[in-house]
Structures are given as C-alpha cells and as structure tokens.
C-alpha cells in the first residue's frame, strides 16, 4: 500500500527499487521513519519498529493505530482552504488533544507545498487536485490503522534505536535528512553524517541507507557498498526533474532476500 503521508524526498517512487534489495530478516526498523513509504509498501515483517524525533508525526501514527475512527470524524469536516490552513498552522499543537493534533498534522502536511513539515506554506492547486481529499480519508486512515497493527512506535535518537534493536536478524532502513537540504525539523551537518557512518560500521544487522548523491556523502560512506540511482520527485513545477541518489549498504545485494 501507499503510505498516508507524502513527504518531500519521500520514498514512494523509490520503494519498489529498495524492497527487492532487502535481505532476509526477522526485525525491520526505520530509525528515521518520516512518511515510512518503504514500510508501507513492503510486506509485514515478524517484528517492526518505526522511530522519528518528530513528535507530531509519531502522534499521528499512534492515533491511526489506536483511535483512527475519531481521527476520521475530525478530518471529514476539514475543508481545503487557505484560511483553515493558516489558522491551523498558527494554532499551537500543545493546546489540542492528541486526536486534534493528529488531524492538524495530516491536514497541514497534505496541503503544504511539497509536503514540507518545516516552514510550511499553502500550496495553491491549479492543474491537479489537492492531496487532501476528505472523501478518500476514511479508507486511507483505516488502511493505515490495519498496517500499523503490532508495530512498535518510538521517538528516540537514532543512536539509541541502533543500540536497542541491533541483532544479526535485524534489518535497518535509514532515510535521514539529506546532505545540504534544510527541509526537516532536525537537519544534519557534516559531522552528523560522519558520526552516522561510524555508528553503522558497528551494527550486527544489515542496513540500507538512502542519501542524495554528492561527493561528500560518497567519501564519508566509501567503505560500504554504494548503488547510485536516478529518481524524479514532484516538488518541482513540472514534476520531471531527476535527481541522483545513493543506496548505501553493508552487504552485497543478491543474497537471500524477502
């Protein structure tokens, strides 16, 4: 299935390329889940963990998991409107109930330009329908609820997630902030990427890491297997601009896969 959220740099298009590369495993972990498109596209694993430091995102997943019917009731009455968007954007999340926060989060995320979660601006829709469509939401949220069944939701630093869940039977899919892209609530500097590379050298399990293809990333992660890709994202005016990305792994694809 397609996940309920369309993040900037999300892996909706890339998921079908990543999933066949995933080796056999028992535990599936996303330390930087974001919209978790790879998770939503793949078949369920025995144990699954989604983690992100964005508390609004994780609250949305938790409400989908446990109170999805209440969430649907809120969303069905929220119309596509710049006035609504600006009002909700200015409303402090901490003044709302958890269900209201989840509704606010998904409404803003779907109507923000390029699905941004930071510095959100209303995306006027001229040639395409807005991605927030109240008539589709009951089915989308119900499917999200079903897929999140028995999934563990965390909101910890990725380093702690690696420590807690690392086993030989664990597979990590990592989609951290991209190099030089300040679009996220928690952005990475050069040193953060070096620390990430060092942490990944010590894991027992296997991983695939997605990053943009820049010389600095290739140098920092040069000791791992690197697979270059081209992918198009829809955050451009015509949606056709292609970007080079890297899949970075601590194994050679072609071994036993799921």
C-alpha positions in Angstrom: 0.0 0.0 0.0 1.0 3.6 -0.3 1.6 5.4 3.0 -0.8 8.2 4.1 1.8 10.9 4.0 3.7 12.5 1.0 7.0 13.9 2.4 9.5 15.9 0.5 12.1 13.4 -0.5 9.7 10.6 0.4 10.3 7.1 -1.0 7.0 6.5 -2.7 8.8 6.2 -6.1 11.9 4.5 -4.8 10.3 1.9 -2.6 9.9 -0.6 -5.4 13.6 -0.4 -6.0 14.6 -0.7 -2.4 12.3 -3.5 -1.3 13.8 -6.2 -3.6 17.2 -5.5 -2.1 16.1 -6.1 1.5 17.8 -9.2 2.8 16.1 -11.9 4.9 15.4 -10.7 8.4 13.1 -11.0 11.4 13.1 -7.5 12.7 12.5 -4.4 10.5 13.5 -1.0 11.9 13.3 2.5 10.4 15.3 4.9 12.7 14.2 7.9 10.6 10.8 6.9 9.6 9.3 10.2 8.1 6.5 9.1 5.9 7.7 5.5 6.1 6.9 4.7 2.5 9.2 1.7 2.3 7.5 0.3 5.4 4.0 0.8 3.9 4.9 -0.7 0.5 6.6 -3.8 1.8 5.1 -7.0 3.2 5.0 -7.1 7.1 8.0 -8.5 8.9 7.8 -10.5 12.2 8.8 -7.5 14.3 8.6 -3.9 13.0 9.7 -0.6 14.5 9.1 3.0 13.3 11.1 5.8 15.0 11.2 9.5 14.5 12.0 12.5 16.7 9.1 14.4 15.2 6.6 14.1 18.0 3.7 15.3 15.8 4.4 12.6 13.2 4.6 9.9 15.8 1.4 11.1 17.5 -0.3 10.8 14.1 0.9 7.2 13.7 -0.2 6.4 17.3 -3.7 7.9 16.7 -4.0 6.0 13.5 -3.0 2.9 15.4 -5.4 3.3 18.3 -8.0 5.9 17.7 -8.4 6.1 13.9 -12.2 6.4 13.9 -12.1 9.5 16.0 -9.4 10.9 13.7 -11.6 10.2 10.6 -14.5 12.1 12.1 -12.3 15.2 12.6 -10.9 15.0 9.1 -14.1 14.6 7.2 -15.2 18.1 8.2 -12.0 19.9 7.4 -12.3 21.6 4.0 -9.5 22.6 1.7 -9.0 26.3 2.4 -6.1 28.7 2.8 -7.9 30.2 5.7 -8.2 26.9 7.5 -4.5 26.1 6.7 -3.3 29.4 8.1 -5.4 29.1 11.2 -4.2 25.6 12.0 -0.6 26.5 11.2 -0.8 29.3 13.8 -2.5 27.1 16.4 0.0 25.7 18.9 -0.2 21.9 18.8 0.2 21.6 22.6 -3.2 23.4 23.0 -5.0 20.5 21.3 -6.0 17.0 22.2 -3.9 14.1 20.7 -6.6 13.4 18.1 -6.9 17.1 17.2 -3.1 17.3 16.9 -3.1 14.3 14.5 -5.8 15.9 12.4 -3.9 19.2 12.3 -0.7 17.4 11.4 -2.0 15.5 8.4 -4.1 18.4 7.1 -1.1 20.8 7.1 1.2 18.1 5.7 -1.0 17.3 2.8 -1.7 20.9 1.8 1.8 22.3 2.4 4.0 22.9 -0.6 5.9 19.7 -1.4 4.7 18.1 1.7 7.1 20.1 3.9 6.9 19.6 7.7 9.0 22.8 8.3 8.3 26.3 7.1 5.0 25.2 5.7 3.2 27.4 3.1 -0.1 26.7 1.5 0.2 25.1 -1.9 -2.4 26.5 -4.3 -3.6 23.8 -6.7 -4.1 24.9 -10.3 -3.7 21.8 -12.5 -4.1 19.0 -10.0 -6.4 18.2 -7.2 -5.0 18.8 -3.7 -3.7 15.7 -1.9 -6.1 16.3 1.0 -9.3 14.7 -0.2 -11.9 14.2 2.6 -13.8 11.6 0.6 -10.7 9.3 0.5 -9.6 9.7 4.1 -11.8 7.0 5.8 -10.2 4.3 3.6 -6.7 5.8 3.8 -6.8 6.0 7.6 -8.4 2.6 8.0 -5.7 1.0 5.9 -3.0 2.8 7.9 -4.6 1.6 11.1 -4.5 -2.0 9.8 -0.9 -1.8 8.6 0.3 -0.3 11.9 -1.1 -3.3 13.9 1.5 -4.6 16.3 4.1 -2.0 15.1 6.3 -0.5 17.8 6.4 3.3 17.7 9.4 5.1 19.2 10.7 8.6 19.4 14.3 8.3 20.3 17.7 9.4 18.9 18.7 7.1 16.1 21.8 6.1 18.0 19.6 4.7 20.8 17.5 2.8 18.3 20.6 1.2 16.8 21.7 0.1 20.3 18.3 -1.3 21.4 17.3 -3.2 18.2 20.6 -4.3 16.7 20.8 -8.1 16.2 22.1 -10.3 13.4 18.4 -10.8 12.4 17.6 -7.1 12.2 17.4 -5.0 9.1 17.5 -1.2 9.3 16.3 1.1 6.6 17.6 4.6 7.2 16.3 7.7 5.5 18.0 10.6 7.4 18.0 14.3 6.4 19.8 14.7 3.1 23.1 16.5 2.7 22.6 20.3 2.4 18.8 20.1 2.5 17.4 22.2 5.4 13.8 20.9 4.9 13.4 19.0 8.1 12.7 19.6 11.8 16.1 18.0 12.6 18.7 18.7 10.0 22.2 17.0 9.7 25.5 18.8 9.5 28.7 17.3 8.0 29.8 15.9 11.4 26.4 14.2 11.9 27.0 12.2 8.7 30.4 11.2 9.9 29.0 10.0 13.2 26.3 8.1 11.4 28.9 6.3 9.2 30.9 5.4 12.3 27.8 4.1 14.1 26.8 2.0 11.1 30.2 0.3 10.9 29.4 -1.3 14.2 26.0 -2.8 13.6 25.5 -6.5 13.6 22.4 -6.4 11.4 22.1 -5.3 7.8 21.1 -1.9 6.6 20.2 0.2 3.5 20.8 3.9 3.8 19.3 6.4 1.4 21.1 9.7 0.7 21.5 12.3 -2.1 24.4 11.7 -4.4 27.0 14.3 -3.5 30.8 13.9 -3.3 30.9 14.4 0.4 28.4 11.5 1.0 30.4 9.2 -1.3 33.6 10.0 0.6 32.1 9.6 4.1 30.4 6.2 3.3 33.1 4.9 0.9 33.8 1.8 2.9 30.2 0.5 2.2 28.5 -0.9 -0.9 27.1 2.1 -2.9 24.4 1.8 -5.5 23.6 5.0 -7.5 20.1 5.7 -8.7 18.2 8.3 -10.6 14.8 9.3 -9.3 12.2 12.1 -10.0 10.4 14.0 -7.3 7.3 16.1 -7.6 8.5 19.1 -5.7 9.3 20.9 -9.0 6.9 22.8 -11.2 6.7 20.1 -13.9 7.5 17.2 -11.6 10.0 15.8 -14.1 13.3 16.9 -12.7 15.5 13.9 -11.9 17.9 13.6 -9.0 20.8 11.3 -8.4 20.5 9.3 -5.1 22.6 6.7 -3.4 21.6 3.4 -1.7 24.4 2.6 0.8 24.6 -0.9 2.2 26.7 -3.1 4.5 26.1 -6.2 2.3 26.1 -7.2 -1.3 22.7 -7.3 -2.9 21.8 -10.6 -4.5 21.9 -12.7 -1.3 18.8 -14.2 0.2 16.0 -11.6 0.2 12.5 -11.3 1.4 
